[in-house]
Amino acid sequence: MSEPTFLRALPLGDLPVNSMRSVELGGRSVLLCHIAQGVFAVDEICTHGEARLGEGRLRGVRVICPLHGASFDCRTGAVLGAPASVPLARHAARVVDGWIEVELAGAAAPATPTL
C-alpha cells in the first residue's frame, strides 16, 4: 500500500479560525475550513446548484451555499440542509510546518457527522 500524497495548499496563518477559503489543488476546487476542532477540506462546488461554496458562509461546522441555502458539514461533507441531497467529497487535511496540506480523495461518500 502506498503512502498518501498530500499537497501544500495554504499557510495556516492565511486561514484564521472560523473562516474558509477556496484553493485549486490537482485541478480541483477545494474548500478549506478552519474551525475550533481543526482544519478540514471538502469539494468547493455545491452538489445541488453547482455554486462556489467559498462565496457562502461558515457558521460553526456548517457551510452554507450562497445560491439556494443548502448546507454541509465542513468536517465530513455530509448534507445538513436542503435542497442538497448529495454530500460533498471530503479530503484529509493536516498542518505540517505551518502549512495546510490536503490529500485529494476520490468520489467516495463521506461519513455521517456526529453532531
N, C-alpha and C positions, 0 to 999 in steps of 0.2 A: 504494500500500500504506500502511495506517495504522500509526501508531506503537503499540507495545504499551502497554497500560494496566496499570500497577502499582498495587496497593492497599496502603496502610500497614497493617502487621499488628501490629507489636510493637517496642518499643525493644530494640535489640541487647543492652543491659545487663540486660534481663529474661530473657535466654536464655543462660546460661553455656555454655561449651564442654562437650561430652559430655552435653548434655541435650536434651530435646524438650518441645514444648508445643503443645497444640491451640488453634486460633483459628477463629472463624467469619468467613468472608470471602465477600461476594457470595452469601450463602445456602448456602455450602458449608463443611463441616468440613475444615480443612486442618491437617496436622501439620507443624510447623516443627522441624527438627533442626539443631543447631549442633554440628558435629564439627570436627576439626582441619583438614579440607580446605575448610571454609566452612559456609555456611548453605544448607539445602536444604528444599524443600517438596513434600509428596505429599498425596494424599487421606488423611483420617484413618480412614475406615471400612474394616476388613478386607474384602477381596473374597471371603473364604471364609465366615466366620461372622458378618459384619456387626458385629463388636465394635469398640470405640473403641481404636485403637492407642495413643493418648495415655495409656491406662491400663496399657500394656505396658512393655517395657524397650527401651533403646537400648544395644546392645553394638557398639562400633566404628561400622560403617556399617549394621549390621543392626538393624531394628526388629522386635521380637518381639511377636506378638499375645498378649494375656492369656487369650484363650478356649481356643484349640487349639494354640498354639505356632507357627503359620505365621510365616514371617519374610520381610522385604522389604528391599531395598537402599534406604536413605533418599535416596541421590543420584539414583536412576533410577526407583524404584518397582518394579523387577524382583523377581520371586519368587526367594527364596533357599532357602526350605524349605517342605515340605508341611505341612499339607494344602492350602494355597492353590495355585491354578494360574493365576489371572488377576492380572496386575500391577496396581499402583496407578497412578492418573494422577499424573504429575509436573508440577509448576508451576515456572516460572522464579522464582528468588528473588535478591534483591540487597540490599545495605545502602547506604542513602543518608542522609547527615546523621544517623547514629546510629540509624536506623530500618530494620527489616527490611521490605522491600516484596515483594509477591508478584503475579505475573501469573497469573490463573487460566487453566488450559488446558482444552481440550475433553476428550473421552473417548479421545483417541489413545493407542495403546500406547506405553510408554516404551522407551527404548533399552536394549539388553542391557548389563549392567555389565561393567567390566573389573576383575577382582579380582587 
